Amino acid sequence: QSVLTQPPSESGTPGQGVTISCSGSSSNIGSNTVNWYQQLPGTAPKLLIYGDHQRPSGVPERFSGSKSGTSASLAISGLRSEDEADYYCVVWDDSLNGRYVFGTGTKVTVL
Amino acid sequence: QVQLQQSGPGLVKPSQTLSLTCAISGDSVSSSIVTWNWIRQSPSRGLEWLGRTYYRSKLSRWYSDYAASVKGRITINPETSQNQFFLQLNSVTPEDTAVYYCVRYVAVRTGWYFDYWGQGTLVTVSS
């Protein structure tokens, strides 16, 4: 099972904001940078945020990342129908000889 | 533009070996600034990083690292003449049923990320 815990689901109406949490530990989020991915059905994950809060070119400013201690968050403002997807955090974990670990995933529904 | 094209069987019998190939275009498997990874996804295990291979010109050598969960069963190797890399997973069980992705990793000044992903291959382990 994943060492990064996310809520199974979040929802909001168009225009609203949602925040997705990712809870880890000192061996992962507490000591390494966090990335966030969006996955639409039947497709590979797409990078949204890297380095805790950096947005790659082409990712709307509506998506923002933050981190505090052993938890990270992805905020989506001004929800749009196309934001309905699964979202995952990912980070390097220093335990077990090192490995990348993904969060459990959060399904965002736009009502 | 980097593209990763996966190939390999979609059905493997229990106890046999799962083998997948990832052909790279737009980059080199021998690049010293990236790593080449395999990640799988299943409903029961979620997204799981399996391992990576990479070349570092400073020491003129190849490296491979594996997740503890599959170590001892997994091999990830490059094939420079064809600019591709492979995944082999031995002694598979139904628990290894998943969509398998080959993925490029890159590190930049402000962080790192998996940027290019293959199309994914659903591998089912069943007799």
Interface residues (C-beta under 8 A of the other chain):
Chain A: S2 T33 N35 Y37 A44 P45 L47 Y50 G51 D52 Q54 P56 Y88 V90 L96 N97 G98 R99 Y100 V101 F102 G103 T104 G105
Chain B: N37 I39 G46 L47 E48 W49 D65 A67 A68 Y101 V108 T110 G111 W112 Y113 F114 D115 W117 G118 Q119 G120
